[in-house]
């Protein structure tokens, strides 16, 4: 099954890979909030976790990529500016 990722989700996955995302809090049953990089931008990434693209190691505030997400990133390098 192919992994489908929106451009907004790709930004989050690349930031997770660069260890620039930190878990902050849960907002309701459908939304976890994360801080993205030094800009302190809060994003909702729960759909990525529900789809198995990111996961949280026990005791860590930083999500990690699943093997499927890592493979997607390897196949879709970031476009040059």
N, CA, C and O atoms as a Tinker XYZ file with bonds, in Angstrom:
   324  protein
     1  N      0.841000   -1.181000    0.000000    73     2
     2  CA     0.000000    0.000000    0.000000    64     1     3
     3  C      0.889000    1.247000    0.000000    63     2     4     5
     4  O      1.818000    1.350000    0.800000    81     3
     5  N      0.608000    2.165000   -0.874000    73     3     6
     6  CA     1.392000    3.392000   -1.001000    64     5     7
     7  C      1.040000    4.370000    0.117000    63     6     8     9
     8  O     -0.117000    4.499000    0.517000    81     7
     9  N      2.057000    5.045000    0.603000    73     7    10
    10  CA     1.862000    6.072000    1.622000    64     9    11
    11  C      1.533000    7.372000    0.906000    63    10    12    13
    12  O      2.258000    7.793000    0.005000    81    11
    13  N      0.445000    8.001000    1.308000    73    11    14
    14  CA     0.077000    9.306000    0.748000    64    13    15
    15  C      0.318000   10.366000    1.811000    63    14    16    17
    16  O     -0.129000   10.239000    2.951000    81    15
    17  N      1.023000   11.402000    1.420000    73    15    18
    18  CA     1.413000   12.458000    2.349000    64    17    19
    19  C      1.147000   13.797000    1.681000    63    18    20    21
    20  O      1.564000   14.023000    0.545000    81    19
    21  N      0.447000   14.693000    2.391000    73    19    22
    22  CA     0.215000   16.037000    1.868000    64    21    23
    23  C      1.493000   16.863000    2.012000    63    22    24    25
    24  O      2.426000   16.455000    2.704000    81    23
    25  N      1.534000   18.006000    1.367000    73    23    26
    26  CA     2.720000   18.864000    1.477000    64    25    27
    27  C      2.917000   19.348000    2.913000    63    26    28    29
    28  O      4.052000   19.486000    3.369000    81    27
    29  N      1.808000   19.607000    3.634000    73    27    30
    30  CA     1.911000   20.025000    5.035000    64    29    31
    31  C      2.448000   18.884000    5.899000    63    30    32    33
    32  O      3.270000   19.108000    6.788000    81    31
    33  N      1.984000   17.662000    5.638000    73    31    34
    34  CA     2.473000   16.510000    6.394000    64    33    35
    35  C      3.943000   16.241000    6.089000    63    34    36    37
    36  O      4.690000   15.817000    6.970000    81    35
    37  N      4.364000   16.485000    4.849000    73    35    38
    38  CA     5.765000   16.289000    4.477000    64    37    39
    39  C      6.672000   17.210000    5.285000    63    38    40    41
    40  O      7.760000   16.808000    5.697000    81    39
    41  N      6.228000   18.443000    5.512000    73    39    42
    42  CA     7.005000   19.382000    6.333000    64    41    43
    43  C      7.177000   18.819000    7.739000    63    42    44    45
    44  O      8.267000   18.878000    8.307000    81    43
    45  N      6.106000   18.277000    8.296000    73    43    46
    46  CA     6.172000   17.713000    9.647000    64    45    47
    47  C      7.087000   16.495000    9.667000    63    46    48    49
    48  O      7.918000   16.366000   10.567000    81    47
    49  N      6.950000   15.601000    8.694000    73    47    50
    50  CA     7.799000   14.405000    8.661000    64    49    51
    51  C      9.273000   14.768000    8.525000    63    50    52    53
    52  O     10.125000   14.157000    9.170000    81    51
    53  N      9.578000   15.756000    7.690000    73    51    54
    54  CA    10.979000   16.179000    7.548000    64    53    55
    55  C     11.505000   16.782000    8.854000    63    54    56    57
    56  O     12.664000   16.580000    9.214000    81    55
    57  N     10.657000   17.513000    9.548000    73    55    58
    58  CA    11.066000   18.090000   10.832000    64    57    59
    59  C     11.258000   16.997000   11.881000    63    58    60    61
    60  O     12.179000   17.080000   12.694000    81    59
    61  N     10.400000   15.973000   11.874000    73    59    62
    62  CA    10.570000   14.841000   12.797000    64    61    63
    63  C     11.907000   14.163000   12.513000    63    62    64    65
    64  O     12.649000   13.839000   13.441000    81    63
    65  N     12.217000   13.947000   11.240000    73    63    66
    66  CA    13.481000   13.312000   10.869000    64    65    67
    67  C     14.679000   14.140000   11.333000    63    66    68    69
    68  O     15.716000   13.583000   11.694000    81    67
    69  N     14.540000   15.457000   11.323000    73    67    70
    70  CA    15.620000   16.355000   11.752000    64    69    71
    71  C     15.611000   16.585000   13.266000    63    70    72    73
    72  O     16.399000   17.381000   13.777000    81    71
    73  N     14.724000   15.893000   13.980000    73    71    74
    74  CA    14.587000   16.002000   15.446000    64    73    75
    75  C     14.257000   17.430000   15.871000    63    74    76    77
    76  O     14.776000   17.919000   16.874000    81    75
    77  N     13.392000   18.099000   15.105000    73    75    78
    78  CA    12.987000   19.468000   15.406000    64    77    79
    79  C     11.552000   19.545000   15.914000    63    78    80    81
    80  O     10.998000   20.639000   16.029000    81    79
    81  N     10.949000   18.415000   16.215000    73    79    82
    82  CA     9.557000   18.389000   16.659000    64    81    83
    83  C      9.514000   17.863000   18.080000    63    82    84    85
    84  O     10.166000   16.874000   18.412000    81    83
    85  N      8.735000   18.539000   18.917000    73    83    86
    86  CA     8.585000   18.106000   20.303000    64    85    87
    87  C      7.106000   18.060000   20.660000    63    86    88    89
    88  O      6.352000   18.987000   20.366000    81    87
    89  N      6.705000   16.965000   21.300000    73    87    90
    90  CA     5.319000   16.793000   21.731000    64    89    91
    91  C      5.008000   17.802000   22.831000    63    90    92    93
    92  O      5.817000   17.997000   23.738000    81    91
    93  N      3.843000   18.444000   22.760000    73    91    94
    94  CA     3.451000   19.419000   23.769000    64    93    95
    95  C      2.249000   18.967000   24.592000    63    94    96    97
    96  O      2.364000   18.819000   25.809000    81    95
    97  N      1.120000   18.748000   23.968000    73    95    98
    98  CA    -0.065000   18.367000   24.734000    64    97    99
    99  C     -1.105000   17.738000   23.827000    63    98   100   101
   100  O     -1.024000   17.840000   22.603000    81    99
   101  N     -2.078000   17.091000   24.438000    73    99   102
   102  CA    -3.197000   16.508000   23.695000    64   101   103
   103  C     -4.370000   17.463000   23.802000    63   102   104   105
   104  O     -4.694000   17.962000   24.880000    81   103
   105  N     -4.997000   17.706000   22.668000    73   103   106
   106  CA    -6.158000   18.594000   22.639000    64   105   107
   107  C     -7.338000   17.790000   22.105000    63   106   108   109
   108  O     -7.498000   17.633000   20.895000    81   107
   109  N     -8.149000   17.290000   23.005000    73   107   110
   110  CA    -9.296000   16.492000   22.599000    64   109   111
   111  C     -8.881000   15.115000   22.113000    63   110   112   113
   112  O     -7.702000   14.761000   22.164000    81   111
   113  N     -9.843000   14.341000   21.644000    73   111   114
   114  CA    -9.536000   12.968000   21.249000    64   113   115
   115  C     -8.856000   12.834000   19.889000    63   114   116   117
   116  O     -8.389000   11.747000   19.549000    81   115
   117  N     -8.789000   13.901000   19.107000    73   115   118
   118  CA    -8.294000   13.773000   17.739000    64   117   119
   119  C     -7.055000   14.587000   17.433000    63   118   120   121
   120  O     -6.571000   14.545000   16.302000    81   119
   121  N     -6.527000   15.318000   18.379000    73   119   122
   122  CA    -5.450000   16.236000   18.037000    64   121   123
   123  C     -4.374000   16.258000   19.110000    63   122   124   125
   124  O     -4.638000   16.626000   20.255000    81   123
   125  N     -3.167000   15.867000   18.740000    73   123   126
   126  CA    -1.997000   16.073000   19.578000    64   125   127
   127  C     -1.302000   17.314000   19.035000    63   126   128   129
   128  O     -1.317000   17.562000   17.830000    81   127
   129  N     -0.701000   18.086000   19.913000    73   127   130
   130  CA    -0.020000   19.313000   19.487000    64   129   131
   131  C      1.483000   19.150000   19.641000    63   130   132   133
   132  O      1.968000   18.584000   20.621000    81   131
   133  N      2.200000   19.650000   18.666000    73   131   134
   134  CA     3.649000   19.561000   18.633000    64   133   135
   135  C      4.234000   20.935000   18.370000    63   134   136   137
   136  O      3.625000   21.758000   17.686000    81   135
   137  N      5.416000   21.180000   18.915000    73   135   138
   138  CA     6.155000   22.393000   18.597000    64   137   139
   139  C      7.157000   22.030000   17.513000    63   138   140   141
   140  O      7.867000   21.029000   17.609000    81   139
   141  N      7.199000   22.855000   16.490000    73   139   142
   142  CA     8.012000   22.581000   15.316000    64   141   143
   143  C      9.182000   23.549000   15.264000    63   142   144   145
   144  O      8.998000   24.719000   14.930000    81   143
   145  N     10.368000   23.088000   15.585000    73   143   146
   146  CA    11.578000   23.883000   15.468000    64   145   147
   147  C     11.644000   25.062000   16.422000    63   146   148   149
   148  O     10.859000   25.166000   17.365000    81   147
   149  N     12.580000   25.932000   16.164000    73   147   150
   150  CA    12.812000   27.089000   17.014000    64   149   151
   151  C     11.725000   28.142000   16.871000    63   150   152   153
   152  O     11.638000   29.059000   17.688000    81   151
   153  N     10.896000   28.018000   15.839000    73   151   154
   154  CA     9.858000   29.016000   15.610000    64   153   155
   155  C      8.694000   28.866000   16.578000    63   154   156   157
   156  O      7.832000   29.742000   16.659000    81   155
   157  N      8.666000   27.750000   17.316000    73   155   158
   158  CA     7.605000   27.489000   18.282000    64   157   159
   159  C      6.227000   27.501000   17.623000    63   158   160   161
   160  O      5.258000   27.999000   18.196000    81   159
   161  N      6.152000   26.952000   16.424000    73   159   162
   162  CA     4.895000   26.803000   15.703000    64   161   163
   163  C      4.236000   25.529000   16.197000    63   162   164   165
   164  O      4.863000   24.471000   16.220000    81   163
   165  N      2.991000   25.623000   16.586000    73   163   166
   166  CA     2.282000   24.448000   17.078000    64   165   167
   167  C      1.478000   23.836000   15.942000    63   166   168   169
   168  O      0.711000   24.523000   15.269000    81   167
   169  N      1.661000   22.543000   15.739000    73   167   170
   170  CA     0.964000   21.834000   14.667000    64   169   171
   171  C      0.212000   20.645000   15.244000    63   170   172   173
   172  O      0.580000   20.113000   16.292000    81   171
   173  N     -0.825000   20.240000   14.565000    73   171   174
   174  CA    -1.558000   19.033000   14.941000    64   173   175
   175  C     -1.053000   17.892000   14.069000    63   174   176   177
   176  O     -1.203000   17.933000   12.848000    81   175
   177  N     -0.463000   16.886000   14.678000    73   175   178
   178  CA     0.099000   15.777000   13.906000    64   177   179
   179  C     -0.519000   14.439000   14.276000    63   178   180   181
   180  O     -0.006000   13.393000   13.877000    81   179
   181  N     -1.595000   14.453000   15.020000    73   179   182
   182  CA    -2.213000   13.190000   15.427000    64   181   183
   183  C     -2.579000   12.311000   14.241000    63   182   184   185
   184  O     -2.407000   11.095000   14.326000    81   183
   185  N     -3.078000   12.867000   13.133000    73   183   186
   186  CA    -3.368000   11.992000   11.989000    64   185   187
   187  C     -2.146000   11.189000   11.534000    63   186   188   189
   188  O     -2.295000   10.052000   11.085000    81   187
   189  N     -0.955000   11.754000   11.641000    73   187   190
   190  CA     0.254000   11.021000   11.268000    64   189   191
   191  C      0.486000    9.850000   12.212000    63   190   192   193
   192  O      0.899000    8.775000   11.777000    81   191
   193  N      0.224000   10.048000   13.489000    73   191   194
   194  CA     0.375000    8.961000   14.459000    64   193   195
   195  C     -0.689000    7.889000   14.240000    63   194   196   197
   196  O     -0.390000    6.695000   14.287000    81   195
   197  N     -1.918000    8.308000   14.002000    73   195   198
   198  CA    -2.996000    7.332000   13.762000    64   197   199
   199  C     -2.709000    6.486000   12.534000    63   198   200   201
   200  O     -3.063000    5.308000   12.490000    81   199
   201  N     -2.072000    7.082000   11.540000    73   199   202
   202  CA    -1.749000    6.357000   10.309000    64   201   203
   203  C     -0.450000    5.574000   10.433000    63   202   204   205
   204  O     -0.043000    4.900000    9.487000    81   203
   205  N      0.201000    5.654000   11.581000    73   203   206
   206  CA     1.414000    4.878000   11.804000    64   205   207
   207  C      2.658000    5.463000   11.166000    63   206   208   209
   208  O      3.635000    4.745000   10.954000    81   207
   209  N      2.645000    6.758000   10.854000    73   207   210
   210  CA     3.815000    7.375000   10.234000    64   209   211
   211  C      4.796000    7.934000   11.260000    63   210   212   213
   212  O      5.993000    8.030000   10.991000    81   211
   213  N      4.292000    8.300000   12.432000    73   211   214
   214  CA     5.164000    8.698000   13.537000    64   213   215
   215  C      4.712000    7.944000   14.779000    63   214   216   217
   216  O      3.575000    7.478000   14.851000    81   215
   217  N      5.605000    7.824000   15.754000    73   215   218
   218  CA     5.266000    7.175000   17.014000    64   217   219
   219  C      6.104000    7.821000   18.113000    63   218   220   221
   220  O      7.088000    8.506000   17.836000    81   219
   221  N      5.706000    7.596000   19.349000    73   219   222
   222  CA     6.396000    8.200000   20.488000    64   221   223
   223  C      7.076000    7.125000   21.321000    63   222   224   225
   224  O      6.400000    6.286000   21.916000    81   223
   225  N      8.405000    7.138000   21.372000    73   223   226
   226  CA     9.093000    6.203000   22.256000    64   225   227
   227  C      8.701000    6.490000   23.707000    63   226   228   229
   228  O      8.547000    7.655000   24.076000    81   227
   229  N      8.539000    5.472000   24.525000    73   227   230
   230  CA     8.166000    5.699000   25.925000    64   229   231
   231  C      9.154000    6.634000   26.621000    63   230   232   233
   232  O     10.369000    6.458000   26.522000    81   231
   233  N      8.618000    7.622000   27.319000    73   231   234
   234  CA     9.433000    8.558000   28.078000    64   233   235
   235  C     10.074000    9.666000   27.261000    63   234   236   237
   236  O     10.809000   10.484000   27.815000    81   235
   237  N      9.820000    9.716000   25.970000    73   235   238
   238  CA    10.420000   10.742000   25.116000    64   237   239
   239  C      9.369000   11.767000   24.718000    63   238   240   241
   240  O      8.198000   11.429000   24.546000    81   239
   241  N      9.785000   13.013000   24.571000    73   239   242
   242  CA     8.868000   14.050000   24.095000    64   241   243
   243  C      9.023000   14.275000   22.592000    63   242   244   245
   244  O      8.323000   15.104000   22.011000    81   243
   245  N      9.937000   13.541000   21.966000    73   243   246
   246  CA    10.171000   13.709000   20.532000    64   245   247
   247  C      9.659000   12.492000   19.766000    63   246   248   249
   248  O     10.065000   11.362000   20.037000    81   247
   249  N      8.759000   12.735000   18.800000    73   247   250
   250  CA     8.273000   11.612000   17.995000    64   249   251
   251  C      9.370000   11.092000   17.072000    63   250   252   253
   252  O     10.341000   11.790000   16.778000    81   251
   253  N      9.196000    9.865000   16.627000    73   251   254
   254  CA    10.125000    9.237000   15.692000    64   253   255
   255  C      9.360000    8.802000   14.451000    63   254   256   257
   256  O      8.146000    8.602000   14.499000    81   255
   257  N     10.066000    8.659000   13.351000    73   255   258
   258  CA     9.456000    8.190000   12.108000    64   257   259
   259  C      9.276000    6.681000   12.141000    63   258   260   261
   260  O     10.099000    5.958000   12.703000    81   259
   261  N      8.208000    6.224000   11.542000    73   259   262
   262  CA     8.036000    4.789000   11.334000    64   261   263
   263  C      8.892000    4.385000   10.133000    63   262   264   265
   264  O      9.330000    5.250000    9.375000    81   263
   265  N      9.136000    3.097000    9.950000    73   263   266
   266  CA     9.875000    2.666000    8.755000    64   265   267
   267  C      9.192000    3.101000    7.454000    63   266   268   269
   268  O      9.873000    3.446000    6.488000    81   267
   269  N      7.865000    3.088000    7.421000    73   267   270
   270  CA     7.145000    3.511000    6.209000    64   269   271
   271  C      7.386000    4.989000    5.920000    63   270   272   273
   272  O      7.582000    5.369000    4.766000    81   271
   273  N      7.374000    5.828000    6.959000    73   271   274
   274  CA     7.616000    7.258000    6.768000    64   273   275
   275  C      9.061000    7.512000    6.356000    63   274   276   277
   276  O      9.324000    8.363000    5.506000    81   275
   277  N      9.998000    6.779000    6.954000    73   275   278
   278  CA    11.405000    6.933000    6.575000    64   277   279
   279  C     11.612000    6.549000    5.110000    63   278   280   281
   280  O     12.365000    7.208000    4.394000    81   279
   281  N     10.945000    5.490000    4.670000    73   279   282
   282  CA    11.046000    5.079000    3.267000    64   281   283
   283  C     10.431000    6.139000    2.352000    63   282   284   285
   284  O     10.962000    6.420000    1.278000    81   283
   285  N      9.315000    6.724000    2.779000    73   283   286
   286  CA     8.688000    7.772000    1.971000    64   285   287
   287  C      9.634000    8.964000    1.837000    63   286   288   289
   288  O      9.794000    9.511000    0.746000    81   287
   289  N     10.261000    9.368000    2.949000    73   287   290
   290  CA    11.193000   10.502000    2.890000    64   289   291
   291  C     12.382000   10.202000    1.986000    63   290   292   293
   292  O     12.841000   11.077000    1.253000    81   291
   293  N     12.881000    8.977000    2.032000    73   291   294
   294  CA    14.011000    8.604000    1.180000    64   293   295
   295  C     13.628000    8.662000   -0.300000    63   294   296   297
   296  O     14.451000    9.001000   -1.151000    81   295
   297  N     12.386000    8.332000   -0.594000    73   295   298
   298  CA    11.918000    8.333000   -1.983000    64   297   299
   299  C     11.477000    9.713000   -2.463000    63   298   300   301
   300  O     11.321000    9.933000   -3.664000    81   299
   301  N     11.276000   10.645000   -1.526000    73   299   302
   302  CA    10.795000   11.989000   -1.870000    64   301   303
   303  C     11.698000   13.041000   -1.220000    63   302   304   305
   304  O     11.308000   13.662000   -0.230000    81   303
   305  N     12.894000   13.246000   -1.765000    73   303   306
   306  CA    13.788000   14.241000   -1.167000    64   305   307
   307  C     13.171000   15.637000   -1.221000    63   306   308   309
   308  O     12.342000   15.943000   -2.078000    81   307
   309  N     13.601000   16.458000   -0.290000    73   307   310
   310  CA    13.081000   17.826000   -0.231000    64   309   311
   311  C     13.484000   18.582000   -1.494000    63   310   312   313
   312  O     14.643000   18.534000   -1.905000    81   311
   313  N     12.527000   19.282000   -2.113000    73   311   314
   314  CA    12.864000   20.041000   -3.327000    64   313   315
   315  C     13.842000   21.171000   -3.018000    63   314   316   317
   316  O     13.819000   21.751000   -1.933000    81   315
   317  N     14.682000   21.465000   -3.967000    73   315   318
   318  CA    15.643000   22.560000   -3.803000    64   317   319
   319  C     14.902000   23.889000   -3.774000    63   318   320   321
   320  O     13.896000   24.057000   -4.464000    81   319
   321  N     15.400000   24.839000   -2.970000    73   319   322
   322  CA    14.729000   26.157000   -2.899000    64   321   323
   323  C     14.852000   26.952000   -4.167000    63   322   324
   324  O     14.340000   28.069000   -4.248000    81   323
